[in-house]
Amino acid sequence: AGATALASTDTLVLATLPKGTVILGGMVKLLKAEGAAGTIDLGITGSLTLFANDFDCNTTVNTIVGSTSASALTAATNVVMTVNTNSMDVCRVLLSIIVVDVMANPGSIPNAT
């Protein structure tokens, strides 16, 4: 997902995780600094800061913030980014999420024979 410029309080939906997914944790890495003050939150609908709260987009490139907060999703849920301060158009971040689909149809998993 991307946008040419995001203003303060804009929210961008990055992905949708299906019902029955368990989030084991996530990490945010700064790939390109904004060049001016700016922070973002990264999380899911209902827990907007699950992965990062006030992540500094103008810090040292390759800064990593991690979260081990597990969450079981009982409905399809959006992964979202919210801009907290200032408009941003340069910053780039990488969000990595570890998930398990515990509601997968067992018939779709091949047998190891």
Buried (B, 14 or more C-beta within 10 A) or exposed (E): EEEEEBEEEBEBEBEEBEEBBBBEBBBBBBEEBBEBEBBBBBBBBEEBBBBBBEBBBBEEEEBEBEBEBEBEBEEEBBBBBBBBBBEBEEBBBEBEBEBEEEEEEEEEEEEEE
